[in-house]
């Protein structure tokens, strides 16, 4: 019996579906490659800009820096879990 190919077959491949692409040069991840990654990025930007008027006062600026630092760590963890393994890359080679 020959299996027919359907759009669902391609989504069930053994290749992991990453939310973020690996950078071509350097270490880390580039822009999102799926809608999941774009939603996370939009939520991150909203979380950074939304409370800014409350935090951006001379007596609260340090609180905002700690808050943004926490969001940055959260974004890094999401990229680490949902992106390709990080490593140094030097161009197009896939080795």
VMD Tcl script that builds the backbone (N, CA, C; Angstrom):
set m [mol new atoms 285]
animate dup $m
set s [atomselect $m all]
$s set {name element resname resid chain x y z} {
  {N N UNK 1 A 0.849 -1.174 0.000}
  {CA C UNK 1 A 0.000 0.000 0.000}
  {C C UNK 1 A 0.898 1.242 0.000}
  {N N UNK 2 A 0.656 2.123 -0.914}
  {CA C UNK 2 A 1.434 3.335 -1.062}
  {C C UNK 2 A 0.738 4.470 -0.312}
  {N N UNK 3 A 1.489 5.124 0.556}
  {CA C UNK 3 A 0.917 6.248 1.300}
  {C C UNK 3 A 0.850 7.481 0.405}
  {N N UNK 4 A -0.241 8.162 0.469}
  {CA C UNK 4 A -0.350 9.401 -0.304}
  {C C UNK 4 A 0.312 10.527 0.477}
  {N N UNK 5 A 0.798 11.493 -0.274}
  {CA C UNK 5 A 1.405 12.643 0.390}
  {C C UNK 5 A 0.330 13.693 0.615}
  {N N UNK 6 A 0.332 14.237 1.789}
  {CA C UNK 6 A -0.624 15.288 2.125}
  {C C UNK 6 A 0.122 16.407 2.842}
  {N N UNK 7 A -0.488 17.564 2.965}
  {CA C UNK 7 A 0.175 18.657 3.679}
  {C C UNK 7 A 0.524 18.290 5.120}
  {N N UNK 8 A -0.229 17.379 5.707}
  {CA C UNK 8 A 0.045 16.994 7.082}
  {C C UNK 8 A 1.329 16.178 7.203}
  {N N UNK 9 A 1.698 15.455 6.147}
  {CA C UNK 9 A 2.901 14.636 6.201}
  {C C UNK 9 A 4.151 15.479 6.408}
  {N N UNK 10 A 4.207 16.641 5.794}
  {CA C UNK 10 A 5.397 17.474 5.924}
  {C C UNK 10 A 5.535 18.058 7.325}
  {N N UNK 11 A 4.414 18.268 8.020}
  {CA C UNK 11 A 4.497 18.816 9.366}
  {C C UNK 11 A 4.860 17.760 10.395}
  {N N UNK 12 A 4.833 16.497 10.009}
  {CA C UNK 12 A 5.152 15.431 10.937}
  {C C UNK 12 A 6.532 14.853 10.660}
  {N N UNK 13 A 7.408 15.626 10.100}
  {CA C UNK 13 A 8.750 15.146 9.803}
  {C C UNK 13 A 9.574 15.078 11.086}
  {N N UNK 14 A 10.714 14.414 10.993}
  {CA C UNK 14 A 11.594 14.285 12.150}
  {C C UNK 14 A 12.380 15.561 12.410}
  {N N UNK 15 A 12.443 16.455 11.454}
  {CA C UNK 15 A 13.182 17.708 11.607}
  {C C UNK 15 A 12.422 18.639 12.558}
  {N N UNK 16 A 13.092 19.160 13.592}
  {CA C UNK 16 A 12.389 20.043 14.527}
  {C C UNK 16 A 11.962 21.351 13.866}
  {N N UNK 17 A 10.838 21.857 14.276}
  {CA C UNK 17 A 10.324 23.126 13.766}
  {C C UNK 17 A 10.709 24.224 14.752}
  {N N UNK 18 A 11.720 25.005 14.397}
  {CA C UNK 18 A 12.213 26.054 15.281}
  {C C UNK 18 A 11.402 27.329 15.121}
  {N N UNK 19 A 11.283 28.074 16.216}
  {CA C UNK 19 A 10.596 29.362 16.189}
  {C C UNK 19 A 11.531 30.463 15.720}
  {N N UNK 20 A 12.842 30.253 15.873}
  {CA C UNK 20 A 13.851 31.255 15.525}
  {C C UNK 20 A 14.923 30.602 14.670}
  {N N UNK 21 A 15.453 31.362 13.733}
  {CA C UNK 21 A 16.529 30.858 12.886}
  {C C UNK 21 A 17.874 31.133 13.544}
  {N N UNK 22 A 18.847 30.314 13.209}
  {CA C UNK 22 A 20.207 30.562 13.679}
  {C C UNK 22 A 20.790 31.723 12.892}
  {N N UNK 23 A 21.608 32.523 13.563}
  {CA C UNK 23 A 22.295 33.597 12.862}
  {C C UNK 23 A 23.308 33.007 11.903}
  {N N UNK 24 A 23.529 33.644 10.783}
  {CA C UNK 24 A 24.515 33.168 9.815}
  {C C UNK 24 A 25.940 33.429 10.303}
  {N N UNK 25 A 26.145 34.566 10.931}
  {CA C UNK 25 A 27.456 34.921 11.481}
  {C C UNK 25 A 27.295 35.220 12.960}
  {N N UNK 26 A 28.161 34.667 13.780}
  {CA C UNK 26 A 28.126 34.939 15.204}
  {C C UNK 26 A 27.412 33.858 15.978}
  {N N UNK 27 A 27.022 34.195 17.192}
  {CA C UNK 27 A 26.403 33.251 18.113}
  {C C UNK 27 A 24.981 33.685 18.390}
  {N N UNK 28 A 24.068 32.757 18.416}
  {CA C UNK 28 A 22.700 33.084 18.808}
  {C C UNK 28 A 21.683 32.888 17.700}
  {N N UNK 29 A 20.606 33.644 17.794}
  {CA C UNK 29 A 19.458 33.468 16.913}
  {C C UNK 29 A 19.120 34.770 16.207}
  {N N UNK 30 A 18.494 34.620 15.059}
  {CA C UNK 30 A 18.059 35.767 14.278}
  {C C UNK 30 A 16.585 36.024 14.486}
  {N N UNK 31 A 15.935 36.634 13.510}
  {CA C UNK 31 A 14.511 36.947 13.645}
  {C C UNK 31 A 13.655 35.680 13.667}
  {N N UNK 32 A 12.439 35.782 14.165}
  {CA C UNK 32 A 11.543 34.627 14.211}
  {C C UNK 32 A 11.265 34.061 12.820}
  {N N UNK 33 A 11.036 32.743 12.781}
  {CA C UNK 33 A 10.714 32.068 11.521}
  {C C UNK 33 A 9.320 31.461 11.547}
  {N N UNK 34 A 8.613 31.582 12.654}
  {CA C UNK 34 A 7.245 31.057 12.734}
  {C C UNK 34 A 6.358 32.092 13.430}
  {N N UNK 35 A 5.078 31.888 13.332}
  {CA C UNK 35 A 4.164 32.832 13.961}
  {C C UNK 35 A 4.316 32.804 15.477}
  {N N UNK 36 A 4.714 31.660 16.023}
  {CA C UNK 36 A 4.912 31.571 17.476}
  {C C UNK 36 A 5.993 32.562 17.931}
  {N N UNK 37 A 7.099 32.571 17.195}
  {CA C UNK 37 A 8.193 33.473 17.525}
  {C C UNK 37 A 7.797 34.927 17.385}
  {N N UNK 38 A 7.006 35.240 16.362}
  {CA C UNK 38 A 6.561 36.630 16.180}
  {C C UNK 38 A 5.630 37.063 17.303}
  {N N UNK 39 A 4.784 36.155 17.777}
  {CA C UNK 39 A 3.895 36.494 18.898}
  {C C UNK 39 A 4.723 36.753 20.154}
  {N N UNK 40 A 5.722 35.901 20.412}
  {CA C UNK 40 A 6.582 36.105 21.580}
  {C C UNK 40 A 7.318 37.443 21.475}
  {N N UNK 41 A 7.830 37.766 20.289}
  {CA C UNK 41 A 8.533 39.034 20.105}
  {C C UNK 41 A 7.598 40.232 20.317}
  {N N UNK 42 A 6.380 40.147 19.793}
  {CA C UNK 42 A 5.415 41.237 19.972}
  {C C UNK 42 A 5.048 41.401 21.446}
  {N N UNK 43 A 4.878 40.293 22.153}
  {CA C UNK 43 A 4.569 40.367 23.583}
  {C C UNK 43 A 5.747 40.935 24.370}
  {N N UNK 44 A 6.951 40.595 23.965}
  {CA C UNK 44 A 8.137 41.131 24.635}
  {C C UNK 44 A 8.215 42.653 24.459}
  {N N UNK 45 A 8.004 43.119 23.249}
  {CA C UNK 45 A 8.046 44.559 22.989}
  {C C UNK 45 A 6.938 45.275 23.774}
  {N N UNK 46 A 5.735 44.693 23.784}
  {CA C UNK 46 A 4.635 45.295 24.540}
  {C C UNK 46 A 4.944 45.307 26.036}
  {N N UNK 47 A 5.561 44.241 26.533}
  {CA C UNK 47 A 5.901 44.174 27.958}
  {C C UNK 47 A 6.994 45.178 28.314}
  {N N UNK 48 A 7.859 45.490 27.363}
  {CA C UNK 48 A 8.910 46.484 27.625}
  {C C UNK 48 A 8.378 47.911 27.546}
  {N N UNK 49 A 7.522 48.180 26.576}
  {CA C UNK 49 A 7.047 49.547 26.364}
  {C C UNK 49 A 5.821 49.901 27.197}
  {N N UNK 50 A 4.986 48.920 27.513}
  {CA C UNK 50 A 3.746 49.191 28.244}
  {C C UNK 50 A 3.952 49.888 29.576}
  {N N UNK 51 A 4.765 49.322 30.466}
  {CA C UNK 51 A 4.943 49.962 31.770}
  {C C UNK 51 A 6.020 51.047 31.794}
  {N N UNK 52 A 6.594 51.388 30.666}
  {CA C UNK 52 A 7.683 52.376 30.627}
  {C C UNK 52 A 7.298 53.711 31.263}
  {N N UNK 53 A 6.111 54.259 31.012}
  {CA C UNK 53 A 5.782 55.543 31.651}
  {C C UNK 53 A 5.796 55.474 33.183}
  {N N UNK 54 A 5.438 54.337 33.743}
  {CA C UNK 54 A 5.468 54.190 35.193}
  {C C UNK 54 A 6.901 54.132 35.710}
  {N N UNK 55 A 7.755 53.394 34.995}
  {CA C UNK 55 A 9.123 53.172 35.453}
  {C C UNK 55 A 10.081 54.317 35.127}
  {N N UNK 56 A 9.846 55.024 34.032}
  {CA C UNK 56 A 10.820 56.015 33.577}
  {C C UNK 56 A 10.681 57.345 34.320}
  {N N UNK 57 A 10.990 57.258 35.569}
  {CA C UNK 57 A 11.106 58.427 36.434}
  {C C UNK 57 A 12.457 58.317 37.123}
  {N N UNK 58 A 13.075 59.404 37.462}
  {CA C UNK 58 A 14.431 59.337 38.033}
  {C C UNK 58 A 14.568 58.398 39.225}
  {N N UNK 59 A 13.541 58.299 40.064}
  {CA C UNK 59 A 13.652 57.439 41.239}
  {C C UNK 59 A 13.315 55.979 40.948}
  {N N UNK 60 A 12.828 55.661 39.748}
  {CA C UNK 60 A 12.450 54.286 39.411}
  {C C UNK 60 A 13.209 53.710 38.227}
  {N N UNK 61 A 14.173 54.412 37.698}
  {CA C UNK 61 A 14.860 53.941 36.490}
  {C C UNK 61 A 15.570 52.610 36.737}
  {N N UNK 62 A 16.120 52.422 37.926}
  {CA C UNK 62 A 16.800 51.152 38.224}
  {C C UNK 62 A 15.812 49.991 38.214}
  {N N UNK 63 A 14.568 50.241 38.652}
  {CA C UNK 63 A 13.539 49.187 38.617}
  {C C UNK 63 A 13.238 48.792 37.179}
  {N N UNK 64 A 13.211 49.770 36.285}
  {CA C UNK 64 A 12.947 49.476 34.879}
  {C C UNK 64 A 14.095 48.672 34.261}
  {N N UNK 65 A 15.324 49.015 34.620}
  {CA C UNK 65 A 16.471 48.268 34.100}
  {C C UNK 65 A 16.454 46.819 34.575}
  {N N UNK 66 A 16.090 46.585 35.817}
  {CA C UNK 66 A 15.967 45.215 36.333}
  {C C UNK 66 A 14.831 44.489 35.618}
  {N N UNK 67 A 13.725 45.177 35.410}
  {CA C UNK 67 A 12.564 44.606 34.713}
  {C C UNK 67 A 12.929 44.205 33.283}
  {N N UNK 68 A 13.574 45.101 32.544}
  {CA C UNK 68 A 13.983 44.801 31.163}
  {C C UNK 68 A 15.027 43.681 31.155}
  {N N UNK 69 A 15.921 43.676 32.129}
  {CA C UNK 69 A 16.888 42.591 32.231}
  {C C UNK 69 A 16.212 41.240 32.420}
  {N N UNK 70 A 15.177 41.197 33.247}
  {CA C UNK 70 A 14.418 39.960 33.441}
  {C C UNK 70 A 13.710 39.512 32.172}
  {N N UNK 71 A 13.131 40.461 31.440}
  {CA C UNK 71 A 12.484 40.125 30.169}
  {C C UNK 71 A 13.503 39.618 29.145}
  {N N UNK 72 A 14.699 40.192 29.163}
  {CA C UNK 72 A 15.751 39.756 28.248}
  {C C UNK 72 A 16.181 38.323 28.554}
  {N N UNK 73 A 16.315 38.007 29.829}
  {CA C UNK 73 A 16.658 36.632 30.224}
  {C C UNK 73 A 15.542 35.677 29.797}
  {N N UNK 74 A 14.292 36.088 29.969}
  {CA C UNK 74 A 13.164 35.262 29.543}
  {C C UNK 74 A 13.197 35.024 28.033}
  {N N UNK 75 A 13.469 36.058 27.251}
  {CA C UNK 75 A 13.558 35.903 25.788}
  {C C UNK 75 A 14.698 34.973 25.410}
  {N N UNK 76 A 15.829 35.100 26.089}
  {CA C UNK 76 A 16.956 34.216 25.826}
  {C C UNK 76 A 16.567 32.757 26.092}
  {N N UNK 77 A 15.884 32.497 27.194}
  {CA C UNK 77 A 15.472 31.126 27.510}
  {C C UNK 77 A 14.495 30.576 26.474}
  {N N UNK 78 A 13.578 31.420 26.010}
  {CA C UNK 78 A 12.634 30.974 24.977}
  {C C UNK 78 A 13.390 30.649 23.689}
  {N N UNK 79 A 14.336 31.500 23.299}
  {CA C UNK 79 A 15.131 31.227 22.102}
  {C C UNK 79 A 15.951 29.943 22.274}
  {N N UNK 80 A 16.495 29.737 23.455}
  {CA C UNK 80 A 17.301 28.549 23.721}
  {C C UNK 80 A 16.458 27.281 23.609}
  {N N UNK 81 A 15.213 27.345 24.108}
  {CA C UNK 81 A 14.344 26.174 24.081}
  {C C UNK 81 A 13.680 25.959 22.721}
  {N N UNK 82 A 13.387 27.027 21.997}
  {CA C UNK 82 A 12.612 26.926 20.761}
  {C C UNK 82 A 13.414 27.224 19.497}
  {N N UNK 83 A 14.714 27.413 19.626}
  {CA C UNK 83 A 15.562 27.670 18.474}
  {C C UNK 83 A 16.600 26.569 18.320}
  {N N UNK 84 A 17.383 26.620 17.249}
  {CA C UNK 84 A 18.448 25.634 17.077}
  {C C UNK 84 A 19.512 25.819 18.159}
  {N N UNK 85 A 20.265 24.778 18.450}
  {CA C UNK 85 A 21.306 24.916 19.474}
  {C C UNK 85 A 22.281 26.036 19.117}
  {N N UNK 86 A 22.583 26.904 20.079}
  {CA C UNK 86 A 23.477 28.026 19.780}
  {C C UNK 86 A 24.919 27.559 19.619}
  {N N UNK 87 A 25.602 28.161 18.671}
  {CA C UNK 87 A 27.034 27.932 18.454}
  {C C UNK 87 A 27.536 29.047 17.559}
  {N N UNK 88 A 28.853 29.176 17.505}
  {CA C UNK 88 A 29.442 30.186 16.617}
  {C C UNK 88 A 29.297 29.728 15.177}
  {N N UNK 89 A 28.861 30.622 14.317}
  {CA C UNK 89 A 28.719 30.321 12.892}
  {C C UNK 89 A 29.518 31.348 12.104}
  {N N UNK 90 A 30.093 30.870 10.994}
  {CA C UNK 90 A 30.970 31.719 10.181}
  {C C UNK 90 A 30.529 31.734 8.725}
  {N N UNK 91 A 29.263 31.741 8.455}
  {CA C UNK 91 A 28.790 31.810 7.077}
  {C C UNK 91 A 27.804 30.716 6.765}
  {N N UNK 92 A 27.805 30.281 5.503}
  {CA C UNK 92 A 26.805 29.348 5.022}
  {C C UNK 92 A 27.039 27.896 5.406}
  {N N UNK 93 A 28.213 27.530 5.842}
  {CA C UNK 93 A 28.499 26.116 6.094}
  {C C UNK 93 A 27.631 25.577 7.235}
  {N N UNK 94 A 27.212 24.338 7.094}
  {CA C UNK 94 A 26.338 23.700 8.081}
  {C C UNK 94 A 27.095 22.705 8.953}
  {N N UNK 95 A 28.390 22.832 9.082}
  {CA C UNK 95 A 29.130 21.842 9.849}
  {C C UNK 95 A 29.129 22.089 11.306}
}
mol reanalyze $m
mol bondsrecalc $m
mol representation Tube
mol addrep $m
